[in-house]
Amino acid sequence: MMAINSVLSTAVSGLHKNAERVQDSANKIVNLNTRPTFNGATVNPSALSGNSAVDAQLIGADSTNLAREFTKLIEAKAAYRANLQVIQTADELAQLSRDILA
């Protein structure tokens, strides 16, 4: 059961960080034409060494490129779905374990 908890923790952490990526891209897209000099920070998700969590770091500001932001949204959507699938699979494994032990 401890391994499933670790997997779930990592997946949930990934969900949160991908939500941050979506929020960052949405912010850049919304502000693209509001201020000519607007530059948003970039969210860079990465795994924490020796830990089962995902971290996100804001790195330097860059100019907003609409195509790049939509690509980031597509990537975040795929990563979000993958994390959801991990959670669903872990839930199924936990249910099977409970059924076997019952």
MDAnalysis code that builds the backbone (N, CA, C; Angstrom):
import MDAnalysis as mda
import numpy as np

u = mda.Universe.empty(306, n_residues=102, atom_resindex=np.repeat(np.arange(102), 3), trajectory=True)
u.add_TopologyAttr("name", ["N", "CA", "C"] * 102)
u.add_TopologyAttr("resid", np.arange(1, 103))
u.add_TopologyAttr("resname", ["MET", "MET", "ALA", "ILE", "ASN", "SER", "VAL", "LEU", "SER", "THR", "ALA", "VAL", "SER", "GLY", "LEU", "HIS", "LYS", "ASN", "ALA", "GLU", "ARG", "VAL", "GLN", "ASP", "SER", "ALA", "ASN", "LYS", "ILE", "VAL", "ASN", "LEU", "ASN", "THR", "ARG", "PRO", "THR", "PHE", "ASN", "GLY", "ALA", "THR", "VAL", "ASN", "PRO", "SER", "ALA", "LEU", "SER", "GLY", "ASN", "SER", "ALA", "VAL", "ASP", "ALA", "GLN", "LEU", "ILE", "GLY", "ALA", "ASP", "SER", "THR", "ASN", "LEU", "ALA", "ARG", "GLU", "PHE", "THR", "LYS", "LEU", "ILE", "GLU", "ALA", "LYS", "ALA", "ALA", "TYR", "ARG", "ALA", "ASN", "LEU", "GLN", "VAL", "ILE", "GLN", "THR", "ALA", "ASP", "GLU", "LEU", "ALA", "GLN", "LEU", "SER", "ARG", "ASP", "ILE", "LEU", "ALA"])
u.atoms.positions = np.array([
    [0.810, -1.188, 0.000],
    [0.000, 0.000, 0.000],
    [0.864, 1.266, 0.000],
    [2.037, 1.186, 0.632],
    [2.907, 2.349, 0.704],
    [3.359, 2.794, -0.682],
    [3.629, 1.840, -1.574],
    [4.052, 2.189, -2.935],
    [2.933, 2.905, -3.681],
    [1.702, 2.481, -3.475],
    [0.565, 3.131, -4.135],
    [0.432, 4.568, -3.636],
    [0.632, 4.786, -2.347],
    [0.565, 6.146, -1.803],
    [1.618, 7.043, -2.431],
    [2.815, 6.507, -2.645],
    [3.890, 7.273, -3.263],
    [3.537, 7.627, -4.708],
    [2.980, 6.659, -5.429],
    [2.577, 6.890, -6.815],
    [1.476, 7.945, -6.869],
    [0.502, 7.835, -5.970],
    [-0.588, 8.810, -5.932],
    [-0.067, 10.208, -5.600],
    [0.864, 10.289, -4.675],
    [1.444, 11.578, -4.309],
    [2.133, 12.224, -5.507],
    [2.880, 11.431, -6.254],
    [3.559, 11.946, -7.433],
    [2.555, 12.404, -8.485],
    [1.517, 11.612, -8.719],
    [0.518, 11.947, -9.732],
    [-0.238, 13.220, -9.359],
    [-0.620, 13.346, -8.111],
    [-1.339, 14.546, -7.665],
    [-0.442, 15.775, -7.764],
    [0.816, 15.604, -7.402],
    [1.774, 16.696, -7.531],
    [1.895, 17.117, -9.001],
    [1.936, 16.144, -9.889],
    [1.991, 16.440, -11.321],
    [0.756, 17.181, -11.800],
    [-0.414, 16.811, -11.280],
    [-1.654, 17.513, -11.634],
    [-1.566, 18.988, -11.248],
    [-1.083, 19.246, -10.053],
    [-0.969, 20.634, -9.586],
    [0.004, 21.434, -10.451],
    [1.126, 20.839, -10.783],
    [2.128, 21.572, -11.553],
    [1.668, 21.807, -12.989],
    [0.925, 20.863, -13.565],
    [0.398, 21.086, -14.903],
    [-0.686, 22.152, -14.888],
    [-1.424, 22.241, -13.804],
    [-2.406, 23.324, -13.660],
    [-1.682, 24.672, -13.636],
    [-0.524, 24.719, -12.994],
    [0.272, 25.949, -12.987],
    [0.749, 26.296, -14.392],
    [1.135, 25.282, -15.165],
    [1.566, 25.521, -16.544],
    [0.421, 26.104, -17.365],
    [-0.786, 25.546, -17.188],
    [-1.949, 26.044, -17.919],
    [-2.242, 27.485, -17.500],
    [-2.188, 27.750, -16.222],
    [-2.451, 29.100, -15.725],
    [-1.445, 30.096, -16.297],
    [-0.177, 29.707, -16.350],
    [0.866, 30.574, -16.899],
    [0.597, 30.870, -18.370],
    [0.296, 29.836, -19.149],
    [0.026, 30.052, -20.572],
    [-1.229, 30.893, -20.777],
    [-2.271, 30.619, -19.994],
    [-3.504, 31.398, -20.111],
    [-3.238, 32.874, -19.803],
    [-2.430, 33.122, -18.781],
    [-2.071, 34.492, -18.428],
    [-1.352, 35.184, -19.579],
    [-0.428, 34.476, -20.203],
    [0.313, 35.059, -21.325],
    [-0.616, 35.334, -22.504],
    [-1.512, 34.392, -22.796],
    [-2.420, 34.554, -23.932],
    [-3.372, 35.729, -23.688],
    [-3.931, 35.799, -22.489],
    [-4.868, 36.876, -22.168],
    [-4.191, 38.240, -22.248],
    [-2.953, 38.324, -21.812],
    [-2.253, 39.611, -21.770],
    [-1.456, 39.916, -23.031],
    [-1.535, 39.065, -24.023],
    [-0.731, 39.235, -25.231],
    [-0.920, 40.601, -25.868],
    [-2.154, 41.041, -25.999],
    [-2.417, 42.310, -26.671],
    [-2.769, 43.440, -25.718],
    [-2.710, 43.195, -24.416],
    [-3.077, 44.247, -23.472],
    [-1.926, 45.195, -23.191],
    [-0.739, 44.642, -23.157],
    [0.439, 45.468, -22.917],
    [1.515, 45.043, -23.900],
    [1.984, 45.941, -24.721],
    [2.983, 45.559, -25.734],
    [4.268, 44.998, -25.149],
    [4.588, 45.386, -23.941],
    [5.850, 44.927, -23.345],
    [5.658, 43.768, -22.382],
    [4.440, 43.184, -22.343],
    [4.182, 42.096, -21.400],
    [5.028, 40.881, -21.737],
    [5.730, 40.389, -20.742],
    [6.496, 39.147, -20.846],
    [6.190, 38.324, -19.615],
    [5.670, 37.140, -19.814],
    [5.366, 36.270, -18.686],
    [6.547, 35.388, -18.360],
    [6.561, 34.875, -17.153],
    [7.586, 33.913, -16.757],
    [7.204, 32.550, -17.311],
    [8.157, 31.680, -17.468],
    [7.921, 30.334, -17.960],
    [7.957, 29.352, -16.804],
    [6.957, 28.459, -16.739],
    [6.922, 27.426, -15.709],
    [7.668, 26.212, -16.230],
    [8.645, 25.746, -15.476],
    [9.453, 24.604, -15.871],
    [9.271, 23.487, -14.848],
    [8.368, 22.497, -15.149],
    [8.174, 21.412, -14.186],
    [9.354, 20.448, -14.198],
    [9.722, 19.944, -13.024],
    [10.815, 18.974, -12.947],
    [10.604, 18.083, -11.734],
    [11.117, 16.870, -11.832],
    [11.031, 15.927, -10.715],
    [12.051, 16.312, -9.661],
    [11.673, 16.183, -8.424],
    [12.594, 16.451, -7.330],
    [13.431, 15.198, -7.081],
    [14.719, 15.357, -7.004],
    [15.577, 14.194, -6.806],
    [15.352, 13.597, -5.425],
    [15.252, 12.273, -5.389],
    [15.070, 11.570, -4.134],
    [13.685, 11.751, -3.531],
    [12.761, 12.238, -4.321],
    [11.434, 12.521, -3.813],
    [10.424, 12.078, -4.867],
    [9.212, 11.852, -4.443],
    [8.196, 11.418, -5.399],
    [7.288, 12.573, -5.784],
    [7.802, 13.779, -5.727],
    [6.994, 14.947, -6.055],
    [7.549, 15.635, -7.299],
    [6.722, 16.484, -7.852],
    [7.109, 17.269, -9.012],
    [7.152, 18.719, -8.579],
    [8.176, 19.434, -8.995],
    [8.309, 20.832, -8.650],
    [8.161, 21.657, -9.924],
    [7.780, 22.880, -9.773],
    [7.717, 23.790, -10.914],
    [8.489, 25.042, -10.548],
    [9.348, 25.460, -11.462],
    [10.138, 26.653, -11.225],
    [9.761, 27.692, -12.267],
    [9.683, 28.929, -11.844],
    [9.471, 30.019, -12.784],
    [10.844, 30.462, -13.258],
    [11.043, 30.427, -14.563],
    [12.322, 30.873, -15.104],
    [12.091, 32.168, -15.858],
    [13.143, 32.803, -16.265],
    [13.108, 34.134, -16.838],
    [11.977, 34.429, -17.801],
    [11.638, 35.677, -17.869],
    [10.562, 36.115, -18.754],
    [10.987, 35.967, -20.208],
    [10.035, 35.651, -21.032],
    [10.289, 35.555, -22.466],
    [9.141, 36.237, -23.195],
    [9.370, 36.563, -24.443],
    [8.304, 37.192, -25.208],
    [7.234, 36.147, -25.503],
    [5.994, 36.578, -25.529],
    [4.875, 35.664, -25.708],
    [4.721, 35.305, -27.179],
    [4.719, 34.027, -27.451],
    [4.510, 33.500, -28.790],
    [3.256, 32.654, -28.712],
    [2.213, 33.058, -29.431],
    [0.923, 32.402, -29.330],
    [0.989, 30.924, -29.703],
    [1.709, 30.581, -30.746],
    [1.825, 29.173, -31.152],
    [2.516, 28.354, -30.068],
    [3.552, 28.910, -29.458],
    [4.273, 28.203, -28.393],
    [3.370, 27.996, -27.178],
    [2.559, 28.998, -26.851],
    [1.669, 28.879, -25.689],
    [0.596, 27.822, -25.920],
    [0.045, 27.743, -27.126],
    [-0.938, 26.699, -27.396],
    [-0.290, 25.321, -27.403],
    [0.955, 25.239, -27.844],
    [1.686, 23.970, -27.774],
    [1.878, 23.557, -26.319],
    [2.205, 24.517, -25.468],
    [2.367, 24.230, -24.038],
    [1.045, 23.757, -23.427],
    [-0.060, 24.356, -23.863],
    [-1.373, 23.924, -23.359],
    [-1.667, 22.487, -23.769],
    [-1.328, 22.127, -24.989],
    [-1.533, 20.750, -25.460],
    [-0.656, 19.787, -24.663],
    [0.594, 20.173, -24.418],
    [1.496, 19.335, -23.621],
    [0.965, 19.160, -22.201],
    [0.493, 20.254, -21.608],
    [-0.032, 20.185, -20.240],
    [-1.272, 19.295, -20.196],
    [-2.114, 19.371, -21.212],
    [-3.310, 18.526, -21.265],
    [-2.925, 17.050, -21.316],
    [-1.925, 16.719, -22.149],
    [-1.473, 15.328, -22.252],
    [-0.879, 14.848, -20.926],
    [-0.076, 15.686, -20.289],
    [0.528, 15.315, -19.010],
    [-0.543, 15.181, -17.927],
    [-1.539, 16.056, -17.958],
    [-2.632, 15.997, -16.988],
    [-3.398, 14.686, -17.143],
    [-3.696, 14.320, -18.386],
    [-4.395, 13.053, -18.641],
    [-3.564, 11.858, -18.180],
    [-2.261, 11.912, -18.410],
    [-1.390, 10.814, -17.987],
    [-1.418, 10.673, -16.465],
    [-1.371, 11.789, -15.758],
    [-1.431, 11.736, -14.294],
    [-2.780, 11.213, -13.820],
    [-3.857, 11.598, -14.486],
    [-5.177, 11.067, -14.138],
    [-5.234, 9.555, -14.348],
    [-4.626, 9.083, -15.421],
    [-4.605, 7.648, -15.693],
    [-3.825, 6.906, -14.611],
    [-2.742, 7.495, -14.146],
    [-1.967, 6.891, -13.051],
    [-2.839, 6.776, -11.800],
    [-3.588, 7.829, -11.503],
    [-4.461, 7.817, -10.328],
    [-5.541, 6.748, -10.474],
    [-6.137, 6.656, -11.651],
    [-7.171, 5.641, -11.881],
    [-6.607, 4.232, -11.746],
    [-5.434, 4.008, -12.298],
    [-4.807, 2.684, -12.209],
    [-4.446, 2.356, -10.757],
    [-3.924, 3.315, -10.037],
    [-3.594, 3.090, -8.624],
    [-4.849, 2.774, -7.823],
    [-5.948, 3.456, -8.141],
    [-7.213, 3.184, -7.464],
    [-7.679, 1.755, -7.756],
    [-7.561, 1.332, -9.002],
    [-7.947, -0.035, -9.364],
    [-7.077, -1.061, -8.644],
    [-5.768, -0.797, -8.577],
    [-4.864, -1.718, -7.872],
    [-5.189, -1.774, -6.381],
    [-5.503, -0.632, -5.802],
    [-5.860, -0.616, -4.387],
    [-7.139, -1.409, -4.155],
    [-8.102, -1.275, -5.038],
    [-9.357, -2.019, -4.907],
    [-9.106, -3.520, -5.049],
    [-8.269, -3.911, -6.003],
    [-7.923, -5.326, -6.163],
    [-7.229, -5.858, -4.908],
    [-6.347, -5.068, -4.345],
    [-5.640, -5.480, -3.122],
    [-6.626, -5.679, -1.973],
    [-7.573, -4.750, -1.844],
    [-8.576, -4.886, -0.787],
    [-9.435, -6.140, -1.003],
    [-9.787, -6.393, -2.264],
    [-10.594, -7.569, -2.578],
    [-9.849, -8.865, -2.259],
    [-8.557, -8.887, -2.545],
    [-7.749, -10.087, -2.282],
    [-7.618, -10.311, -0.779],
    [-7.421, -9.228, -0.032],
    [-7.241, -9.343, 1.412],
    [-8.548, -9.589, 2.162],
    [-9.662, -9.331, 1.512],
    [-10.960, -9.499, 2.193],
    [-11.403, -10.944, 2.223],
])
